[in-house]
Every structure is written in structure tokens, then in C-alpha cells.
Amino acid sequence: MSAKIKRLQPKDKQAQLEIIQQLQLLFEQIPDLNEKKASALLWDLKRKNKLNDPNTWTFIMISPEQNRAVVQWLTTNSKRPLKALELWSILFENVHRETSQIMLSRQELAKELNILPRNVSTIMSELESIKAIIKQKEGRGVTYYMNPNVATHLNQEERDKARPTAPKLSLINGRK
């Protein structure tokens, strides 16, 4: 018989987490609900209330070599290398577990970094240019995702499905 490790949470946090889990169950029963918006809402509630699901790990798998390559590229080529490195680290804290979507808006990232939103866009474009992140346009907006070839929460089976269609990190001798 194996033991199970359980993270203890204060009762108020446990109650909040249970409410969010109930919301998730309700959302799953609504037939035409925009799954992406519902997922973003639940993620935002957890983040704002500093709730961690005790049954899930919050780690991202990344090749040390790829991380180093991105860090070196940003250090050498970014217009704002220190802010770019800080943004790179913030992205890992704000990746949706199931979708690999970067869950903070451009404005929220700018506030975290104490820079203008347009500077966040510049750095995100730099990261996209080397395929560290993937950008998807949605109407007038943009949604960013962590490239599953660079860093991912996906399990091995899902990772194997996602990798063939994801772009390879494109760093050559420290240049685009």
C-alpha cells in the first residue's frame, strides 16, 4: 500500500478551492459555453485568490539547453534584455496547465514588469521570432502559447502528439 502526500491548506482556502471546483463542474455541463473563456475565468479566480490545487503539480518541463539558448539569445539580441529575461520567467508562472496558453494579458504583464504594454509586445515578438512562444491572432486580439517543443505541462502522450506540429526553436549562433 502506498502513501499519498497531501498538501494542507487553511480551511478558507479549501472552501474557496471547492467552490471553484464546483464552478468547473457547472461549466462542463453548459453545452455552448466558450471553453477557453470558462477556463480563463477559473484560472484567474485561482490566481487572484492564491489557490493552488493540492492534487496537481505546477511545474513545466523545459530542456535546460533550450532555456539557456533562449536566455542567451534574449541577453544578446533583445532591445530590453533585463526586462525580456524577467518576462521569460513570468511566462512560466502564468501558463495554463491544460492549454499552454499564457494567461496574463499584455497589460497585466506590463504591470508586473513596470513597463509599457507596447514594450511587452516587442519582447513577445522577439520570443515569437525564435519560436519560444506561439502567437495566435483572434480578431483584433492576440493569444500567446508556450511552444510545446520548448516548455510544456503536457504528459508524454500529449507531448508526442503536439510536438510534430509545433515549430522548432530557431536559434542559430545567437542570431535569428
C-alpha positions as CSV (number, residue, x, y, z in Angstrom):
1,M,0.0,0.0,0.0
2,S,1.5,3.3,-1.0
3,A,1.1,6.5,1.0
4,K,-0.3,9.7,-0.6
5,I,1.2,13.1,0.2
6,K,-1.4,15.8,0.7
7,R,-0.7,19.5,0.9
8,L,-2.5,21.0,3.8
9,Q,-4.4,24.2,3.1
10,P,-6.2,26.6,5.5
11,K,-10.0,25.9,5.8
12,D,-10.9,29.2,4.0
13,K,-8.6,28.3,1.1
14,Q,-10.1,24.7,1.0
15,A,-13.6,26.2,0.8
16,Q,-12.6,28.6,-2.0
17,L,-11.0,25.8,-3.9
18,E,-14.1,23.6,-3.5
19,I,-16.3,26.5,-4.9
20,I,-14.0,26.8,-7.9
21,Q,-14.1,23.1,-8.5
22,Q,-18.0,23.2,-8.3
23,L,-17.9,26.1,-10.9
24,Q,-15.8,24.0,-13.1
25,L,-18.3,21.1,-12.9
26,L,-21.1,23.5,-13.7
27,F,-19.2,25.0,-16.7
28,E,-18.7,21.5,-18.1
29,Q,-22.5,20.9,-18.1
30,I,-23.2,24.1,-20.2
31,P,-23.4,22.9,-23.8
32,D,-22.5,26.1,-25.7
33,L,-20.1,27.6,-23.2
34,N,-16.9,29.0,-24.7
35,E,-14.4,26.6,-23.1
36,K,-11.5,28.9,-23.5
37,K,-13.2,31.8,-21.6
38,A,-14.5,29.5,-18.9
39,S,-11.0,28.0,-18.4
40,A,-9.5,31.5,-18.3
41,L,-12.1,32.6,-15.7
42,L,-11.4,29.6,-13.4
43,W,-7.6,30.2,-13.8
44,D,-8.0,33.9,-13.0
45,L,-10.1,33.1,-9.8
46,K,-7.4,30.7,-8.6
47,R,-4.6,33.1,-9.3
48,K,-6.3,36.1,-7.7
49,N,-7.2,34.1,-4.6
50,K,-3.7,32.4,-4.5
51,L,-5.3,29.0,-4.6
52,N,-3.2,26.0,-5.6
53,D,-4.9,22.7,-6.3
54,P,-3.2,20.4,-3.9
55,N,-3.6,17.5,-6.2
56,T,-1.7,18.9,-9.2
57,W,1.9,19.9,-9.7
58,T,2.7,23.3,-11.0
59,F,5.9,22.6,-13.0
60,I,6.9,23.0,-16.6
61,M,9.2,20.7,-18.4
62,I,11.9,22.5,-20.3
63,S,15.2,21.4,-21.7
64,P,18.0,23.2,-19.8
65,E,19.8,23.6,-23.1
66,Q,16.7,25.3,-24.7
67,N,16.2,27.5,-21.7
68,R,19.8,28.5,-21.8
69,A,19.6,29.2,-25.6
70,V,16.6,31.4,-25.1
71,V,18.2,33.3,-22.2
72,Q,21.4,33.8,-24.2
73,W,19.5,34.9,-27.2
74,L,17.5,37.4,-25.2
75,T,20.6,38.7,-23.4
76,T,22.4,39.3,-26.7
77,N,19.6,40.3,-29.0
78,S,16.7,41.8,-27.1
79,K,16.1,45.6,-27.1
80,R,15.4,45.3,-23.4
81,P,17.4,42.2,-22.2
82,L,16.8,42.5,-18.5
83,K,13.0,43.0,-18.9
84,A,13.0,40.3,-21.5
85,L,14.6,37.8,-19.1
86,E,12.1,38.8,-16.4
87,L,9.2,38.4,-18.8
88,W,10.5,35.0,-19.8
89,S,10.4,33.9,-16.2
90,I,7.0,35.4,-15.6
91,L,5.6,33.4,-18.5
92,F,6.4,30.2,-16.7
93,E,4.4,31.2,-13.7
94,N,1.4,32.0,-15.8
95,V,0.9,29.1,-18.2
96,H,-2.4,27.4,-18.2
97,R,-1.9,23.7,-17.3
98,E,-4.1,22.2,-20.0
99,T,-3.8,24.6,-22.9
100,S,-0.2,26.0,-22.5
101,Q,-1.8,29.5,-23.0
102,I,-0.1,32.4,-21.4
103,M,-2.9,33.6,-19.1
104,L,-1.8,37.2,-18.4
105,S,-2.8,40.0,-20.7
106,R,-0.4,42.4,-22.2
107,Q,-1.5,45.0,-19.7
108,E,-1.1,42.6,-16.8
109,L,2.4,41.6,-17.9
110,A,3.3,45.3,-18.4
111,K,2.2,46.0,-14.8
112,E,4.2,43.0,-13.5
113,L,7.3,44.3,-15.3
114,N,6.7,48.0,-14.7
115,I,7.0,48.8,-18.4
116,L,4.6,50.0,-21.2
117,P,2.3,47.4,-22.8
118,R,3.9,48.1,-26.2
119,N,7.3,47.1,-24.8
120,V,5.7,43.8,-23.7
121,S,4.5,43.3,-27.3
122,T,8.0,44.0,-28.6
123,I,9.5,41.4,-26.2
124,M,6.8,38.8,-27.0
125,S,7.5,39.4,-30.7
126,E,11.2,38.7,-30.1
127,L,10.2,35.5,-28.3
128,E,7.9,34.6,-31.1
129,S,10.6,35.3,-33.7
130,I,12.8,32.5,-32.2
131,K,9.7,30.3,-31.7
132,A,10.0,30.2,-28.0
133,I,6.3,31.1,-27.9
134,I,3.5,30.8,-30.4
135,K,1.2,33.7,-31.3
136,Q,-2.4,33.2,-32.5
137,K,-4.4,36.1,-33.8
138,E,-8.0,36.2,-32.7
139,G,-9.9,39.0,-34.3
140,R,-8.1,42.2,-33.1
141,G,-6.5,40.4,-30.2
142,V,-3.6,38.0,-29.8
143,T,-3.3,34.9,-27.7
144,Y,0.2,33.5,-26.8
145,Y,1.1,29.9,-26.0
146,M,4.2,28.3,-24.8
147,N,5.7,26.3,-27.6
148,P,5.4,22.6,-26.6
149,N,8.9,22.0,-28.1
150,V,10.3,24.4,-25.7
151,A,8.4,24.0,-22.4
152,T,5.2,22.2,-21.6
153,H,2.9,20.8,-18.9
154,L,1.7,18.1,-21.2
155,N,2.1,14.5,-20.3
156,Q,4.3,12.3,-22.5
157,E,1.5,11.1,-24.7
158,E,0.0,14.5,-25.3
159,R,3.5,16.0,-25.8
160,D,4.2,13.4,-28.5
161,K,1.1,14.5,-30.3
162,A,1.8,18.2,-30.0
163,R,5.5,18.3,-30.9
164,P,5.3,17.4,-34.6
165,T,3.1,20.4,-35.4
166,A,4.9,22.8,-33.1
167,P,7.8,24.9,-34.6
168,K,11.3,24.1,-33.6
169,L,13.2,26.7,-31.5
170,S,15.1,28.7,-34.1
171,L,18.3,29.9,-32.7
172,I,21.5,29.9,-34.8
173,N,24.7,31.1,-33.3
174,G,22.9,33.7,-31.1
175,R,21.1,35.2,-34.1
176,K,17.6,34.9,-35.6
